[in-house]
């Protein structure tokens, strides 16, 4: 029988392949991105301890007010800047970027650019 050929299944295969080599440590945690049709989510994760150190998304309460007049790419950039601020508040300066199996274009690259502008290094 043929393997599942849905877009979601293909993304999960790509994500699992990347996750074999990309892992967050306490010194350099992983910046994970999840992109849905309407929203984008980012987390800074220490994989050794299994803890999320910081998170931000377009459904976040304090960011929600600013999202009304922005495009999805601009929203992603704002989420990137916010995750950088929150990560630095808990003492994280460097991260490993995990694009989650998505292509590095559009909202994913805008989030990364926003995080870099916010002060994260990767």
Biopython code that builds the backbone (N, CA, C, O; Angstrom):
import numpy as np
from Bio.PDB.StructureBuilder import StructureBuilder

atoms = [
    (1, "UNK", "N", (0.824, -1.179, 0.000)),
    (1, "UNK", "CA", (0.000, 0.000, 0.000)),
    (1, "UNK", "C", (0.877, 1.255, 0.000)),
    (1, "UNK", "O", (1.931, 1.262, 0.636)),
    (2, "UNK", "N", (0.469, 2.296, -0.689)),
    (2, "UNK", "CA", (1.254, 3.520, -0.804)),
    (2, "UNK", "C", (1.216, 4.304, 0.500)),
    (2, "UNK", "O", (0.258, 4.214, 1.268)),
    (3, "UNK", "N", (2.279, 5.081, 0.739)),
    (3, "UNK", "CA", (2.327, 5.941, 1.912)),
    (3, "UNK", "C", (1.358, 7.097, 1.738)),
    (3, "UNK", "O", (0.968, 7.437, 0.622)),
    (4, "UNK", "N", (0.979, 7.692, 2.851)),
    (4, "UNK", "CA", (0.111, 8.859, 2.818)),
    (4, "UNK", "C", (0.831, 10.010, 2.118)),
    (4, "UNK", "O", (1.989, 10.298, 2.423)),
    (5, "UNK", "N", (0.157, 10.655, 1.196)),
    (5, "UNK", "CA", (0.798, 11.716, 0.430)),
    (5, "UNK", "C", (0.155, 13.074, 0.681)),
    (5, "UNK", "O", (0.138, 13.931, -0.202)),
    (6, "UNK", "N", (-0.369, 13.266, 1.881)),
    (6, "UNK", "CA", (-0.951, 14.561, 2.179)),
    (6, "UNK", "C", (0.150, 15.562, 2.495)),
    (6, "UNK", "O", (1.277, 15.181, 2.809)),
    (7, "UNK", "N", (-0.182, 16.826, 2.410)),
    (7, "UNK", "CA", (0.796, 17.874, 2.716)),
    (7, "UNK", "C", (1.213, 17.815, 4.170)),
    (7, "UNK", "O", (2.384, 18.012, 4.492)),
    (8, "UNK", "N", (0.251, 17.541, 5.060)),
    (8, "UNK", "CA", (0.562, 17.473, 6.487)),
    (8, "UNK", "C", (1.507, 16.314, 6.783)),
    (8, "UNK", "O", (2.431, 16.454, 7.585)),
    (9, "UNK", "N", (1.281, 15.177, 6.144)),
    (9, "UNK", "CA", (2.149, 14.024, 6.360)),
    (9, "UNK", "C", (3.552, 14.301, 5.824)),
    (9, "UNK", "O", (4.537, 13.893, 6.439)),
    (10, "UNK", "N", (3.654, 14.977, 4.706)),
    (10, "UNK", "CA", (4.956, 15.327, 4.144)),
    (10, "UNK", "C", (5.694, 16.299, 5.066)),
    (10, "UNK", "O", (6.905, 16.175, 5.251)),
    (11, "UNK", "N", (4.982, 17.254, 5.639)),
    (11, "UNK", "CA", (5.597, 18.196, 6.573)),
    (11, "UNK", "C", (6.101, 17.462, 7.806)),
    (11, "UNK", "O", (7.194, 17.754, 8.292)),
    (12, "UNK", "N", (5.331, 16.522, 8.316)),
    (12, "UNK", "CA", (5.744, 15.770, 9.495)),
    (12, "UNK", "C", (6.985, 14.929, 9.194)),
    (12, "UNK", "O", (7.858, 14.796, 10.052)),
    (13, "UNK", "N", (7.078, 14.364, 7.997)),
    (13, "UNK", "CA", (8.276, 13.610, 7.630)),
    (13, "UNK", "C", (9.497, 14.535, 7.601)),
    (13, "UNK", "O", (10.562, 14.179, 8.107)),
    (14, "UNK", "N", (9.341, 15.713, 7.013)),
    (14, "UNK", "CA", (10.443, 16.680, 6.980)),
    (14, "UNK", "C", (10.824, 17.115, 8.393)),
    (14, "UNK", "O", (12.006, 17.195, 8.728)),
    (15, "UNK", "N", (9.823, 17.392, 9.212)),
    (15, "UNK", "CA", (10.060, 17.850, 10.578)),
    (15, "UNK", "C", (10.783, 16.777, 11.394)),
    (15, "UNK", "O", (11.729, 17.088, 12.118)),
    (16, "UNK", "N", (10.354, 15.533, 11.288)),
    (16, "UNK", "CA", (10.999, 14.441, 12.017)),
    (16, "UNK", "C", (12.431, 14.225, 11.546)),
    (16, "UNK", "O", (13.304, 13.900, 12.351)),
    (17, "UNK", "N", (12.679, 14.399, 10.261)),
    (17, "UNK", "CA", (14.026, 14.246, 9.727)),
    (17, "UNK", "C", (14.959, 15.320, 10.304)),
    (17, "UNK", "O", (16.101, 15.031, 10.658)),
    (18, "UNK", "N", (14.466, 16.548, 10.393)),
    (18, "UNK", "CA", (15.277, 17.634, 10.932)),
    (18, "UNK", "C", (15.473, 17.463, 12.437)),
    (18, "UNK", "O", (16.549, 17.759, 12.958)),
    (19, "UNK", "N", (14.453, 16.991, 13.132)),
    (19, "UNK", "CA", (14.527, 16.860, 14.586)),
    (19, "UNK", "C", (15.508, 15.781, 15.037)),
    (19, "UNK", "O", (15.875, 15.735, 16.212)),
    (20, "UNK", "N", (15.934, 14.918, 14.126)),
    (20, "UNK", "CA", (16.958, 13.938, 14.487)),
    (20, "UNK", "C", (18.268, 14.621, 14.834)),
    (20, "UNK", "O", (19.032, 14.115, 15.656)),
    (21, "UNK", "N", (18.536, 15.770, 14.214)),
    (21, "UNK", "CA", (19.801, 16.457, 14.432)),
    (21, "UNK", "C", (19.661, 17.758, 15.217)),
    (21, "UNK", "O", (20.630, 18.197, 15.836)),
    (22, "UNK", "N", (18.492, 18.385, 15.211)),
    (22, "UNK", "CA", (18.308, 19.666, 15.891)),
    (22, "UNK", "C", (17.691, 19.415, 17.259)),
    (22, "UNK", "O", (16.594, 18.867, 17.366)),
    (23, "UNK", "N", (18.414, 19.824, 18.313)),
    (23, "UNK", "CA", (17.911, 19.668, 19.673)),
    (23, "UNK", "C", (18.318, 20.883, 20.487)),
    (23, "UNK", "O", (19.391, 21.452, 20.284)),
    (24, "UNK", "N", (17.457, 21.268, 21.402)),
    (24, "UNK", "CA", (17.742, 22.403, 22.263)),
    (24, "UNK", "C", (18.445, 21.970, 23.525)),
    (24, "UNK", "O", (18.096, 20.958, 24.134)),
    (25, "UNK", "N", (19.435, 22.741, 23.912)),
    (25, "UNK", "CA", (20.158, 22.495, 25.154)),
    (25, "UNK", "C", (19.889, 23.662, 26.099)),
    (25, "UNK", "O", (19.343, 24.678, 25.669)),
    (26, "UNK", "N", (20.257, 23.545, 27.368)),
    (26, "UNK", "CA", (20.058, 24.692, 28.264)),
    (26, "UNK", "C", (20.832, 25.935, 27.820)),
    (26, "UNK", "O", (20.365, 27.057, 28.016)),
    (27, "UNK", "N", (22.020, 25.742, 27.220)),
    (27, "UNK", "CA", (22.818, 26.883, 26.763)),
    (27, "UNK", "C", (22.265, 27.463, 25.466)),
    (27, "UNK", "O", (22.320, 28.674, 25.252)),
    (28, "UNK", "N", (21.733, 26.604, 24.606)),
    (28, "UNK", "CA", (21.229, 27.040, 23.294)),
    (28, "UNK", "C", (19.930, 26.300, 22.993)),
    (28, "UNK", "O", (19.951, 25.275, 22.311)),
    (29, "UNK", "N", (18.793, 26.807, 23.493)),
    (29, "UNK", "CA", (17.517, 26.117, 23.275)),
    (29, "UNK", "C", (17.032, 26.222, 21.830)),
    (29, "UNK", "O", (17.593, 26.952, 21.013)),
    (30, "UNK", "N", (15.995, 25.484, 21.552)),
    (30, "UNK", "CA", (15.442, 25.402, 20.202)),
    (30, "UNK", "C", (14.276, 26.387, 20.071)),
    (30, "UNK", "O", (13.380, 26.416, 20.915)),
    (31, "UNK", "N", (14.298, 27.192, 19.005)),
    (31, "UNK", "CA", (13.180, 28.087, 18.675)),
    (31, "UNK", "C", (12.308, 27.353, 17.664)),
    (31, "UNK", "O", (12.666, 27.237, 16.492)),
    (32, "UNK", "N", (11.170, 26.861, 18.121)),
    (32, "UNK", "CA", (10.277, 26.061, 17.303)),
    (32, "UNK", "C", (9.174, 26.938, 16.722)),
    (32, "UNK", "O", (8.667, 27.834, 17.397)),
    (33, "UNK", "N", (8.802, 26.679, 15.467)),
    (33, "UNK", "CA", (7.758, 27.437, 14.785)),
    (33, "UNK", "C", (6.653, 26.478, 14.351)),
    (33, "UNK", "O", (6.927, 25.422, 13.780)),
    (34, "UNK", "N", (5.406, 26.853, 14.624)),
    (34, "UNK", "CA", (4.263, 26.145, 14.071)),
    (34, "UNK", "C", (3.399, 27.162, 13.361)),
    (34, "UNK", "O", (3.068, 28.210, 13.917)),
    (35, "UNK", "N", (3.035, 26.851, 12.136)),
    (35, "UNK", "CA", (2.260, 27.761, 11.307)),
    (35, "UNK", "C", (0.961, 27.075, 10.914)),
    (35, "UNK", "O", (0.973, 26.028, 10.267)),
    (36, "UNK", "N", (-0.158, 27.671, 11.308)),
    (36, "UNK", "CA", (-1.444, 27.163, 10.840)),
    (36, "UNK", "C", (-1.925, 28.077, 9.723)),
    (36, "UNK", "O", (-1.206, 28.986, 9.309)),
    (37, "UNK", "N", (-3.108, 27.845, 9.246)),
    (37, "UNK", "CA", (-3.614, 28.650, 8.141)),
    (37, "UNK", "C", (-3.738, 30.125, 8.518)),
    (37, "UNK", "O", (-3.428, 31.002, 7.712)),
    (38, "UNK", "N", (-4.191, 30.397, 9.738)),
    (38, "UNK", "CA", (-4.437, 31.776, 10.144)),
    (38, "UNK", "C", (-3.483, 32.295, 11.214)),
    (38, "UNK", "O", (-3.335, 33.509, 11.353)),
    (39, "UNK", "N", (-2.839, 31.428, 11.967)),
    (39, "UNK", "CA", (-2.039, 31.845, 13.105)),
    (39, "UNK", "C", (-0.607, 31.344, 12.963)),
    (39, "UNK", "O", (-0.315, 30.488, 12.127)),
    (40, "UNK", "N", (0.284, 31.890, 13.793)),
    (40, "UNK", "CA", (1.662, 31.399, 13.866)),
    (40, "UNK", "C", (2.070, 31.393, 15.331)),
    (40, "UNK", "O", (1.747, 32.311, 16.084)),
    (41, "UNK", "N", (2.783, 30.345, 15.720)),
    (41, "UNK", "CA", (3.165, 30.127, 17.107)),
    (41, "UNK", "C", (4.674, 29.906, 17.168)),
    (41, "UNK", "O", (5.247, 29.298, 16.264)),
    (42, "UNK", "N", (5.320, 30.396, 18.225)),
    (42, "UNK", "CA", (6.755, 30.186, 18.417)),
    (42, "UNK", "C", (7.004, 29.839, 19.874)),
    (42, "UNK", "O", (6.386, 30.406, 20.776)),
    (43, "UNK", "N", (7.927, 28.891, 20.096)),
    (43, "UNK", "CA", (8.300, 28.484, 21.440)),
    (43, "UNK", "C", (9.811, 28.346, 21.516)),
    (43, "UNK", "O", (10.447, 27.908, 20.557)),
    (44, "UNK", "N", (10.382, 28.715, 22.644)),
    (44, "UNK", "CA", (11.784, 28.459, 22.935)),
    (44, "UNK", "C", (11.807, 27.293, 23.907)),
    (44, "UNK", "O", (11.289, 27.395, 25.019)),
    (45, "UNK", "N", (12.418, 26.163, 23.483)),
    (45, "UNK", "CA", (12.295, 24.901, 24.214)),
    (45, "UNK", "C", (13.677, 24.373, 24.592)),
    (45, "UNK", "O", (14.590, 24.336, 23.767)),
    (46, "UNK", "N", (13.811, 23.968, 25.854)),
    (46, "UNK", "CA", (14.981, 23.224, 26.316)),
    (46, "UNK", "C", (14.604, 21.750, 26.241)),
    (46, "UNK", "O", (13.840, 21.262, 27.074)),
    (47, "UNK", "N", (15.135, 21.036, 25.249)),
    (47, "UNK", "CA", (14.752, 19.644, 25.021)),
    (47, "UNK", "C", (15.304, 18.697, 26.084)),
    (47, "UNK", "O", (14.697, 17.661, 26.356)),
    (48, "UNK", "N", (16.438, 19.033, 26.685)),
    (48, "UNK", "CA", (16.997, 18.156, 27.711)),
    (48, "UNK", "C", (16.104, 18.099, 28.936)),
    (48, "UNK", "O", (15.890, 17.026, 29.501)),
    (49, "UNK", "N", (15.584, 19.241, 29.350)),
    (49, "UNK", "CA", (14.692, 19.282, 30.508)),
    (49, "UNK", "C", (13.236, 19.066, 30.107)),
    (49, "UNK", "O", (12.402, 18.734, 30.950)),
    (50, "UNK", "N", (12.926, 19.254, 28.821)),
    (50, "UNK", "CA", (11.552, 19.103, 28.360)),
    (50, "UNK", "C", (10.658, 20.254, 28.761)),
    (50, "UNK", "O", (9.463, 20.066, 28.988)),
    (51, "UNK", "N", (11.236, 21.471, 28.852)),
    (51, "UNK", "CA", (10.475, 22.639, 29.292)),
    (51, "UNK", "C", (10.433, 23.707, 28.211)),
    (51, "UNK", "O", (11.396, 23.902, 27.469)),
    (52, "UNK", "N", (9.306, 24.391, 28.136)),
    (52, "UNK", "CA", (9.186, 25.573, 27.291)),
    (52, "UNK", "C", (9.619, 26.776, 28.118)),
    (52, "UNK", "O", (9.052, 27.047, 29.176)),
    (53, "UNK", "N", (10.620, 27.493, 27.636)),
    (53, "UNK", "CA", (11.152, 28.632, 28.362)),
    (53, "UNK", "C", (10.399, 29.919, 28.056)),
    (53, "UNK", "O", (10.231, 30.768, 28.932)),
    (54, "UNK", "N", (9.943, 30.065, 26.812)),
    (54, "UNK", "CA", (9.208, 31.264, 26.405)),
    (54, "UNK", "C", (8.334, 30.905, 25.211)),
    (54, "UNK", "O", (8.658, 30.005, 24.437)),
    (55, "UNK", "N", (7.229, 31.616, 25.074)),
    (55, "UNK", "CA", (6.354, 31.376, 23.921)),
    (55, "UNK", "C", (5.663, 32.669, 23.523)),
    (55, "UNK", "O", (5.503, 33.586, 24.329)),
    (56, "UNK", "N", (5.257, 32.717, 22.263)),
    (56, "UNK", "CA", (4.502, 33.854, 21.733)),
    (56, "UNK", "C", (3.720, 33.370, 20.526)),
    (56, "UNK", "O", (4.157, 32.457, 19.825)),
    (57, "UNK", "N", (2.578, 33.970, 20.284)),
    (57, "UNK", "CA", (1.771, 33.594, 19.125)),
    (57, "UNK", "C", (0.842, 34.736, 18.761)),
    (57, "UNK", "O", (0.730, 35.724, 19.486)),
    (58, "UNK", "N", (0.183, 34.582, 17.631)),
    (58, "UNK", "CA", (-0.748, 35.613, 17.193)),
    (58, "UNK", "C", (-2.037, 35.583, 18.006)),
    (58, "UNK", "O", (-2.828, 36.522, 17.924)),
    (59, "UNK", "N", (-2.268, 34.535, 18.785)),
    (59, "UNK", "CA", (-3.468, 34.495, 19.631)),
    (59, "UNK", "C", (-3.174, 34.924, 21.058)),
    (59, "UNK", "O", (-4.046, 34.865, 21.925)),
    (60, "UNK", "N", (-1.935, 35.359, 21.299)),
    (60, "UNK", "CA", (-1.521, 35.833, 22.611)),
    (60, "UNK", "C", (-2.332, 37.071, 22.993)),
    (60, "UNK", "O", (-2.575, 37.939, 22.154)),
    (61, "UNK", "N", (-2.744, 37.151, 24.242)),
    (61, "UNK", "CA", (-3.614, 38.230, 24.692)),
    (61, "UNK", "C", (-3.066, 39.619, 24.468)),
    (61, "UNK", "O", (-3.777, 40.493, 23.972)),
    (62, "UNK", "N", (-1.794, 39.843, 24.830)),
    (62, "UNK", "CA", (-1.252, 41.184, 24.689)),
    (62, "UNK", "C", (-0.890, 41.539, 23.255)),
    (62, "UNK", "O", (-0.808, 42.720, 22.917)),
    (63, "UNK", "N", (-0.670, 40.535, 22.401)),
    (63, "UNK", "CA", (-0.379, 40.809, 20.994)),
    (63, "UNK", "C", (-1.643, 40.933, 20.153)),
    (63, "UNK", "O", (-1.630, 41.575, 19.103)),
    (64, "UNK", "N", (-2.725, 40.326, 20.604)),
    (64, "UNK", "CA", (-3.964, 40.264, 19.822)),
    (64, "UNK", "C", (-4.472, 41.653, 19.437)),
    (64, "UNK", "O", (-5.003, 41.852, 18.344)),
    (65, "UNK", "N", (-4.298, 42.610, 20.353)),
    (65, "UNK", "CA", (-4.794, 43.971, 20.099)),
    (65, "UNK", "C", (-4.049, 44.627, 18.937)),
    (65, "UNK", "O", (-4.623, 45.442, 18.214)),
    (66, "UNK", "N", (-2.773, 44.276, 18.753)),
    (66, "UNK", "CA", (-1.951, 44.892, 17.715)),
    (66, "UNK", "C", (-2.123, 44.226, 16.358)),
    (66, "UNK", "O", (-1.655, 44.768, 15.357)),
    (67, "UNK", "N", (-2.776, 43.071, 16.287)),
    (67, "UNK", "CA", (-2.819, 42.263, 15.076)),
    (67, "UNK", "C", (-3.894, 42.674, 14.064)),
    (67, "UNK", "O", (-3.851, 42.227, 12.918)),
    (68, "UNK", "N", (-4.835, 43.496, 14.453)),
    (68, "UNK", "CA", (-5.997, 43.761, 13.612)),
    (68, "UNK", "C", (-5.656, 44.305, 12.230)),
    (68, "UNK", "O", (-6.197, 43.835, 11.229)),
    (69, "UNK", "N", (-4.772, 45.282, 12.169)),
    (69, "UNK", "CA", (-4.512, 45.945, 10.885)),
    (69, "UNK", "C", (-3.278, 45.414, 10.168)),
    (69, "UNK", "O", (-2.875, 45.974, 9.148)),
    (70, "UNK", "N", (-2.669, 44.343, 10.677)),
    (70, "UNK", "CA", (-1.435, 43.837, 10.095)),
    (70, "UNK", "C", (-1.686, 42.644, 9.175)),
    (70, "UNK", "O", (-2.637, 41.886, 9.367)),
    (71, "UNK", "N", (-0.818, 42.490, 8.173)),
    (71, "UNK", "CA", (-0.873, 41.305, 7.321)),
    (71, "UNK", "C", (-0.278, 40.126, 8.087)),
    (71, "UNK", "O", (0.301, 40.316, 9.157)),
    (72, "UNK", "N", (-0.414, 38.910, 7.551)),
    (72, "UNK", "CA", (0.105, 37.724, 8.234)),
    (72, "UNK", "C", (1.617, 37.769, 8.372)),
    (72, "UNK", "O", (2.156, 37.324, 9.385)),
    (73, "UNK", "N", (2.311, 38.301, 7.366)),
    (73, "UNK", "CA", (3.771, 38.399, 7.423)),
    (73, "UNK", "C", (4.184, 39.400, 8.501)),
    (73, "UNK", "O", (5.130, 39.147, 9.248)),
    (74, "UNK", "N", (3.492, 40.524, 8.589)),
    (74, "UNK", "CA", (3.790, 41.516, 9.620)),
    (74, "UNK", "C", (3.478, 40.975, 11.008)),
    (74, "UNK", "O", (4.189, 41.270, 11.969)),
    (75, "UNK", "N", (2.404, 40.174, 11.115)),
    (75, "UNK", "CA", (2.070, 39.535, 12.390)),
    (75, "UNK", "C", (3.181, 38.584, 12.809)),
    (75, "UNK", "O", (3.557, 38.547, 13.980)),
    (76, "UNK", "N", (3.710, 37.815, 11.860)),
    (76, "UNK", "CA", (4.780, 36.868, 12.160)),
    (76, "UNK", "C", (6.035, 37.608, 12.634)),
    (76, "UNK", "O", (6.718, 37.148, 13.549)),
    (77, "UNK", "N", (6.334, 38.736, 12.023)),
    (77, "UNK", "CA", (7.502, 39.514, 12.434)),
    (77, "UNK", "C", (7.325, 40.035, 13.860)),
    (77, "UNK", "O", (8.275, 40.036, 14.643)),
    (78, "UNK", "N", (6.120, 40.474, 14.197)),
    (78, "UNK", "CA", (5.826, 40.942, 15.546)),
    (78, "UNK", "C", (5.944, 39.801, 16.557)),
    (78, "UNK", "O", (6.451, 40.007, 17.660)),
    (79, "UNK", "N", (5.488, 38.618, 16.199)),
    (79, "UNK", "CA", (5.629, 37.450, 17.071)),
    (79, "UNK", "C", (7.110, 37.135, 17.272)),
    (79, "UNK", "O", (7.518, 36.792, 18.381)),
    (80, "UNK", "N", (7.917, 37.246, 16.221)),
    (80, "UNK", "CA", (9.355, 37.018, 16.336)),
    (80, "UNK", "C", (10.021, 38.004, 17.284)),
    (80, "UNK", "O", (10.866, 37.614, 18.090)),
    (81, "UNK", "N", (9.653, 39.262, 17.196)),
    (81, "UNK", "CA", (10.219, 40.263, 18.098)),
    (81, "UNK", "C", (9.803, 40.000, 19.544)),
    (81, "UNK", "O", (10.592, 40.175, 20.473)),
    (82, "UNK", "N", (8.551, 39.577, 19.717)),
    (82, "UNK", "CA", (8.050, 39.296, 21.062)),
    (82, "UNK", "C", (8.731, 38.071, 21.665)),
    (82, "UNK", "O", (9.083, 38.081, 22.845)),
    (83, "UNK", "N", (8.920, 37.020, 20.875)),
    (83, "UNK", "CA", (9.581, 35.820, 21.408)),
    (83, "UNK", "C", (11.029, 36.142, 21.776)),
    (83, "UNK", "O", (11.559, 35.577, 22.733)),
    (84, "UNK", "N", (11.675, 37.040, 21.030)),
    (84, "UNK", "CA", (13.046, 37.446, 21.363)),
    (84, "UNK", "C", (13.081, 38.172, 22.703)),
    (84, "UNK", "O", (13.959, 37.910, 23.526)),
    (85, "UNK", "N", (12.136, 39.080, 22.930)),
    (85, "UNK", "CA", (12.076, 39.807, 24.200)),
    (85, "UNK", "C", (11.844, 38.857, 25.362)),
    (85, "UNK", "O", (12.506, 38.959, 26.396)),
    (86, "UNK", "N", (10.904, 37.931, 25.194)),
    (86, "UNK", "CA", (10.572, 37.000, 26.273)),
    (86, "UNK", "C", (11.703, 36.012, 26.531)),
    (86, "UNK", "O", (11.934, 35.626, 27.676)),
    (87, "UNK", "N", (12.405, 35.602, 25.489)),
    (87, "UNK", "CA", (13.537, 34.688, 25.667)),
    (87, "UNK", "C", (14.674, 35.394, 26.398)),
    (87, "UNK", "O", (15.311, 34.803, 27.270)),
    (88, "UNK", "N", (14.932, 36.641, 26.053)),
    (88, "UNK", "CA", (15.991, 37.378, 26.727)),
    (88, "UNK", "C", (15.636, 37.661, 28.173)),
    (88, "UNK", "O", (16.525, 37.781, 29.015)),
    (89, "UNK", "N", (14.356, 37.768, 28.472)),
    (89, "UNK", "CA", (13.924, 37.986, 29.852)),
    (89, "UNK", "C", (14.256, 36.791, 30.742)),
    (89, "UNK", "O", (14.454, 36.955, 31.946)),
    (90, "UNK", "N", (14.318, 35.591, 30.165)),
    (90, "UNK", "CA", (14.682, 34.405, 30.950)),
    (90, "UNK", "C", (16.152, 34.031, 30.749)),
    (90, "UNK", "O", (16.585, 32.968, 31.195)),
    (91, "UNK", "N", (16.921, 34.895, 30.083)),
    (91, "UNK", "CA", (18.358, 34.711, 29.962)),
    (91, "UNK", "C", (18.831, 33.956, 28.740)),
    (91, "UNK", "O", (19.947, 33.436, 28.742)),
    (92, "UNK", "N", (18.026, 33.876, 27.699)),
    (92, "UNK", "CA", (18.419, 33.164, 26.476)),
    (92, "UNK", "C", (18.870, 34.186, 25.438)),
    (92, "UNK", "O", (18.130, 35.110, 25.101)),
    (93, "UNK", "N", (20.095, 34.012, 24.935)),
    (93, "UNK", "CA", (20.629, 34.908, 23.904)),
    (93, "UNK", "C", (20.773, 34.200, 22.564)),
    (93, "UNK", "O", (20.579, 34.812, 21.513)),
    (94, "UNK", "N", (21.117, 32.895, 22.595)),
    (94, "UNK", "CA", (21.331, 32.133, 21.371)),
    (94, "UNK", "C", (20.348, 30.977, 21.316)),
    (94, "UNK", "O", (20.055, 30.344, 22.331)),
    (95, "UNK", "N", (19.840, 30.709, 20.115)),
    (95, "UNK", "CA", (18.904, 29.602, 19.914)),
    (95, "UNK", "C", (19.284, 28.834, 18.651)),
    (95, "UNK", "O", (20.072, 29.298, 17.827)),
    (96, "UNK", "N", (18.701, 27.655, 18.530)),
    (96, "UNK", "CA", (18.771, 26.870, 17.305)),
    (96, "UNK", "C", (17.406, 27.006, 16.653)),
    (96, "UNK", "O", (16.391, 26.746, 17.299)),
    (97, "UNK", "N", (17.356, 27.406, 15.387)),
    (97, "UNK", "CA", (16.074, 27.641, 14.727)),
    (97, "UNK", "C", (15.533, 26.348, 14.141)),
    (97, "UNK", "O", (16.204, 25.683, 13.351)),
    (98, "UNK", "N", (14.314, 26.000, 14.533)),
    (98, "UNK", "CA", (13.620, 24.814, 14.035)),
    (98, "UNK", "C", (12.407, 25.304, 13.256)),
    (98, "UNK", "O", (11.419, 25.742, 13.845)),
    (99, "UNK", "N", (12.482, 25.230, 11.944)),
    (99, "UNK", "CA", (11.404, 25.767, 11.112)),
    (99, "UNK", "C", (10.207, 24.842, 11.032)),
    (99, "UNK", "O", (9.220, 25.180, 10.378)),
    (100, "UNK", "N", (10.259, 23.703, 11.666)),
    (100, "UNK", "CA", (9.103, 22.826, 11.784)),
    (100, "UNK", "C", (8.689, 22.124, 10.506)),
    (100, "UNK", "O", (7.530, 21.733, 10.371)),
    (101, "UNK", "N", (9.605, 21.954, 9.567)),
    (101, "UNK", "CA", (9.255, 21.293, 8.319)),
    (101, "UNK", "C", (8.664, 22.223, 7.274)),
    (101, "UNK", "O", (8.317, 21.785, 6.178)),
    (102, "UNK", "N", (8.546, 23.502, 7.603)),
    (102, "UNK", "CA", (8.030, 24.483, 6.650)),
    (102, "UNK", "C", (9.182, 25.064, 5.846)),
    (102, "UNK", "O", (10.323, 25.069, 6.306)),
    (103, "UNK", "N", (8.888, 25.557, 4.643)),
    (103, "UNK", "CA", (9.896, 26.230, 3.837)),
    (103, "UNK", "C", (10.248, 27.560, 4.477)),
    (103, "UNK", "O", (9.402, 28.192, 5.110)),
    (104, "UNK", "N", (11.480, 27.983, 4.319)),
    (104, "UNK", "CA", (11.972, 29.219, 4.930)),
    (104, "UNK", "C", (11.636, 30.403, 4.031)),
    (104, "UNK", "O", (12.524, 31.067, 3.495)),
    (105, "UNK", "N", (10.350, 30.654, 3.877)),
    (105, "UNK", "CA", (9.863, 31.795, 3.108)),
    (105, "UNK", "C", (8.664, 32.367, 3.842)),
    (105, "UNK", "O", (8.134, 31.739, 4.758)),
    (106, "UNK", "N", (8.243, 33.537, 3.448)),
    (106, "UNK", "CA", (7.006, 34.118, 3.964)),
    (106, "UNK", "C", (7.005, 34.328, 5.464)),
    (106, "UNK", "O", (7.889, 34.988, 6.011)),
    (107, "UNK", "N", (6.004, 33.762, 6.129)),
    (107, "UNK", "CA", (5.813, 33.991, 7.558)),
    (107, "UNK", "C", (6.924, 33.384, 8.405)),
    (107, "UNK", "O", (7.287, 33.941, 9.441)),
    (108, "UNK", "N", (7.465, 32.255, 7.977)),
    (108, "UNK", "CA", (8.532, 31.608, 8.749)),
    (108, "UNK", "C", (9.791, 32.478, 8.735)),
    (108, "UNK", "O", (10.415, 32.676, 9.777)),
    (109, "UNK", "N", (10.163, 32.990, 7.580)),
    (109, "UNK", "CA", (11.354, 33.837, 7.517)),
    (109, "UNK", "C", (11.092, 35.187, 8.187)),
    (109, "UNK", "O", (12.014, 35.768, 8.759)),
    (110, "UNK", "N", (9.870, 35.695, 8.131)),
    (110, "UNK", "CA", (9.546, 36.953, 8.803)),
    (110, "UNK", "C", (9.662, 36.798, 10.315)),
    (110, "UNK", "O", (10.151, 37.699, 10.996)),
    (111, "UNK", "N", (9.211, 35.656, 10.844)),
    (111, "UNK", "CA", (9.344, 35.398, 12.278)),
    (111, "UNK", "C", (10.824, 35.335, 12.660)),
    (111, "UNK", "O", (11.223, 35.889, 13.683)),
    (112, "UNK", "N", (11.631, 34.668, 11.848)),
    (112, "UNK", "CA", (13.068, 34.565, 12.127)),
    (112, "UNK", "C", (13.724, 35.945, 12.077)),
    (112, "UNK", "O", (14.552, 36.267, 12.929)),
    (113, "UNK", "N", (13.364, 36.754, 11.094)),
    (113, "UNK", "CA", (13.928, 38.096, 10.983)),
    (113, "UNK", "C", (13.531, 38.956, 12.183)),
    (113, "UNK", "O", (14.350, 39.714, 12.702)),
    (114, "UNK", "N", (12.284, 38.841, 12.620)),
    (114, "UNK", "CA", (11.828, 39.571, 13.795)),
    (114, "UNK", "C", (12.567, 39.157, 15.051)),
    (114, "UNK", "O", (12.897, 39.996, 15.890)),
    (115, "UNK", "N", (12.830, 37.860, 15.185)),
    (115, "UNK", "CA", (13.578, 37.364, 16.348)),
    (115, "UNK", "C", (15.014, 37.872, 16.320)),
    (115, "UNK", "O", (15.570, 38.221, 17.361)),
    (116, "UNK", "N", (15.617, 37.915, 15.131)),
    (116, "UNK", "CA", (16.976, 38.449, 15.018)),
    (116, "UNK", "C", (17.012, 39.930, 15.370)),
    (116, "UNK", "O", (17.919, 40.391, 16.063)),
    (117, "UNK", "N", (16.006, 40.679, 14.882)),
    (117, "UNK", "CA", (15.938, 42.108, 15.207)),
    (117, "UNK", "C", (15.736, 42.314, 16.698)),
    (117, "UNK", "O", (16.213, 43.298, 17.264)),
    (118, "UNK", "N", (15.033, 41.392, 17.334)),
    (118, "UNK", "CA", (14.805, 41.471, 18.772)),
    (118, "UNK", "C", (16.015, 41.135, 19.608)),
    (118, "UNK", "O", (16.016, 41.370, 20.816)),
    (119, "UNK", "N", (17.063, 40.580, 18.979)),
    (119, "UNK", "CA", (18.295, 40.321, 19.707)),
    (119, "UNK", "C", (18.697, 38.859, 19.830)),
    (119, "UNK", "O", (19.756, 38.575, 20.390)),
    (120, "UNK", "N", (17.907, 37.927, 19.337)),
    (120, "UNK", "CA", (18.305, 36.519, 19.393)),
    (120, "UNK", "C", (19.334, 36.229, 18.314)),
    (120, "UNK", "O", (19.288, 36.807, 17.228)),
    (121, "UNK", "N", (20.256, 35.336, 18.616)),
    (121, "UNK", "CA", (21.281, 34.948, 17.646)),
    (121, "UNK", "C", (21.074, 33.506, 17.246)),
    (121, "UNK", "O", (20.982, 32.622, 18.098)),
    (122, "UNK", "N", (20.999, 33.264, 15.932)),
    (122, "UNK", "CA", (20.971, 31.908, 15.391)),
    (122, "UNK", "C", (21.404, 31.915, 13.948)),
    (122, "UNK", "O", (21.447, 30.862, 13.311)),
]
sb = StructureBuilder()
sb.init_structure("model")
sb.init_model(0)
sb.init_chain("A")
sb.init_seg("    ")
for serial, (resi, resn, name, xyz) in enumerate(atoms, 1):
    if name == "N":
        sb.init_residue(resn, " ", resi, " ")
    sb.init_atom(name, np.array(xyz, "f"), 0.0, 1.0, " ", f" {name:<3s}", serial, name[0])
structure = sb.get_structure()
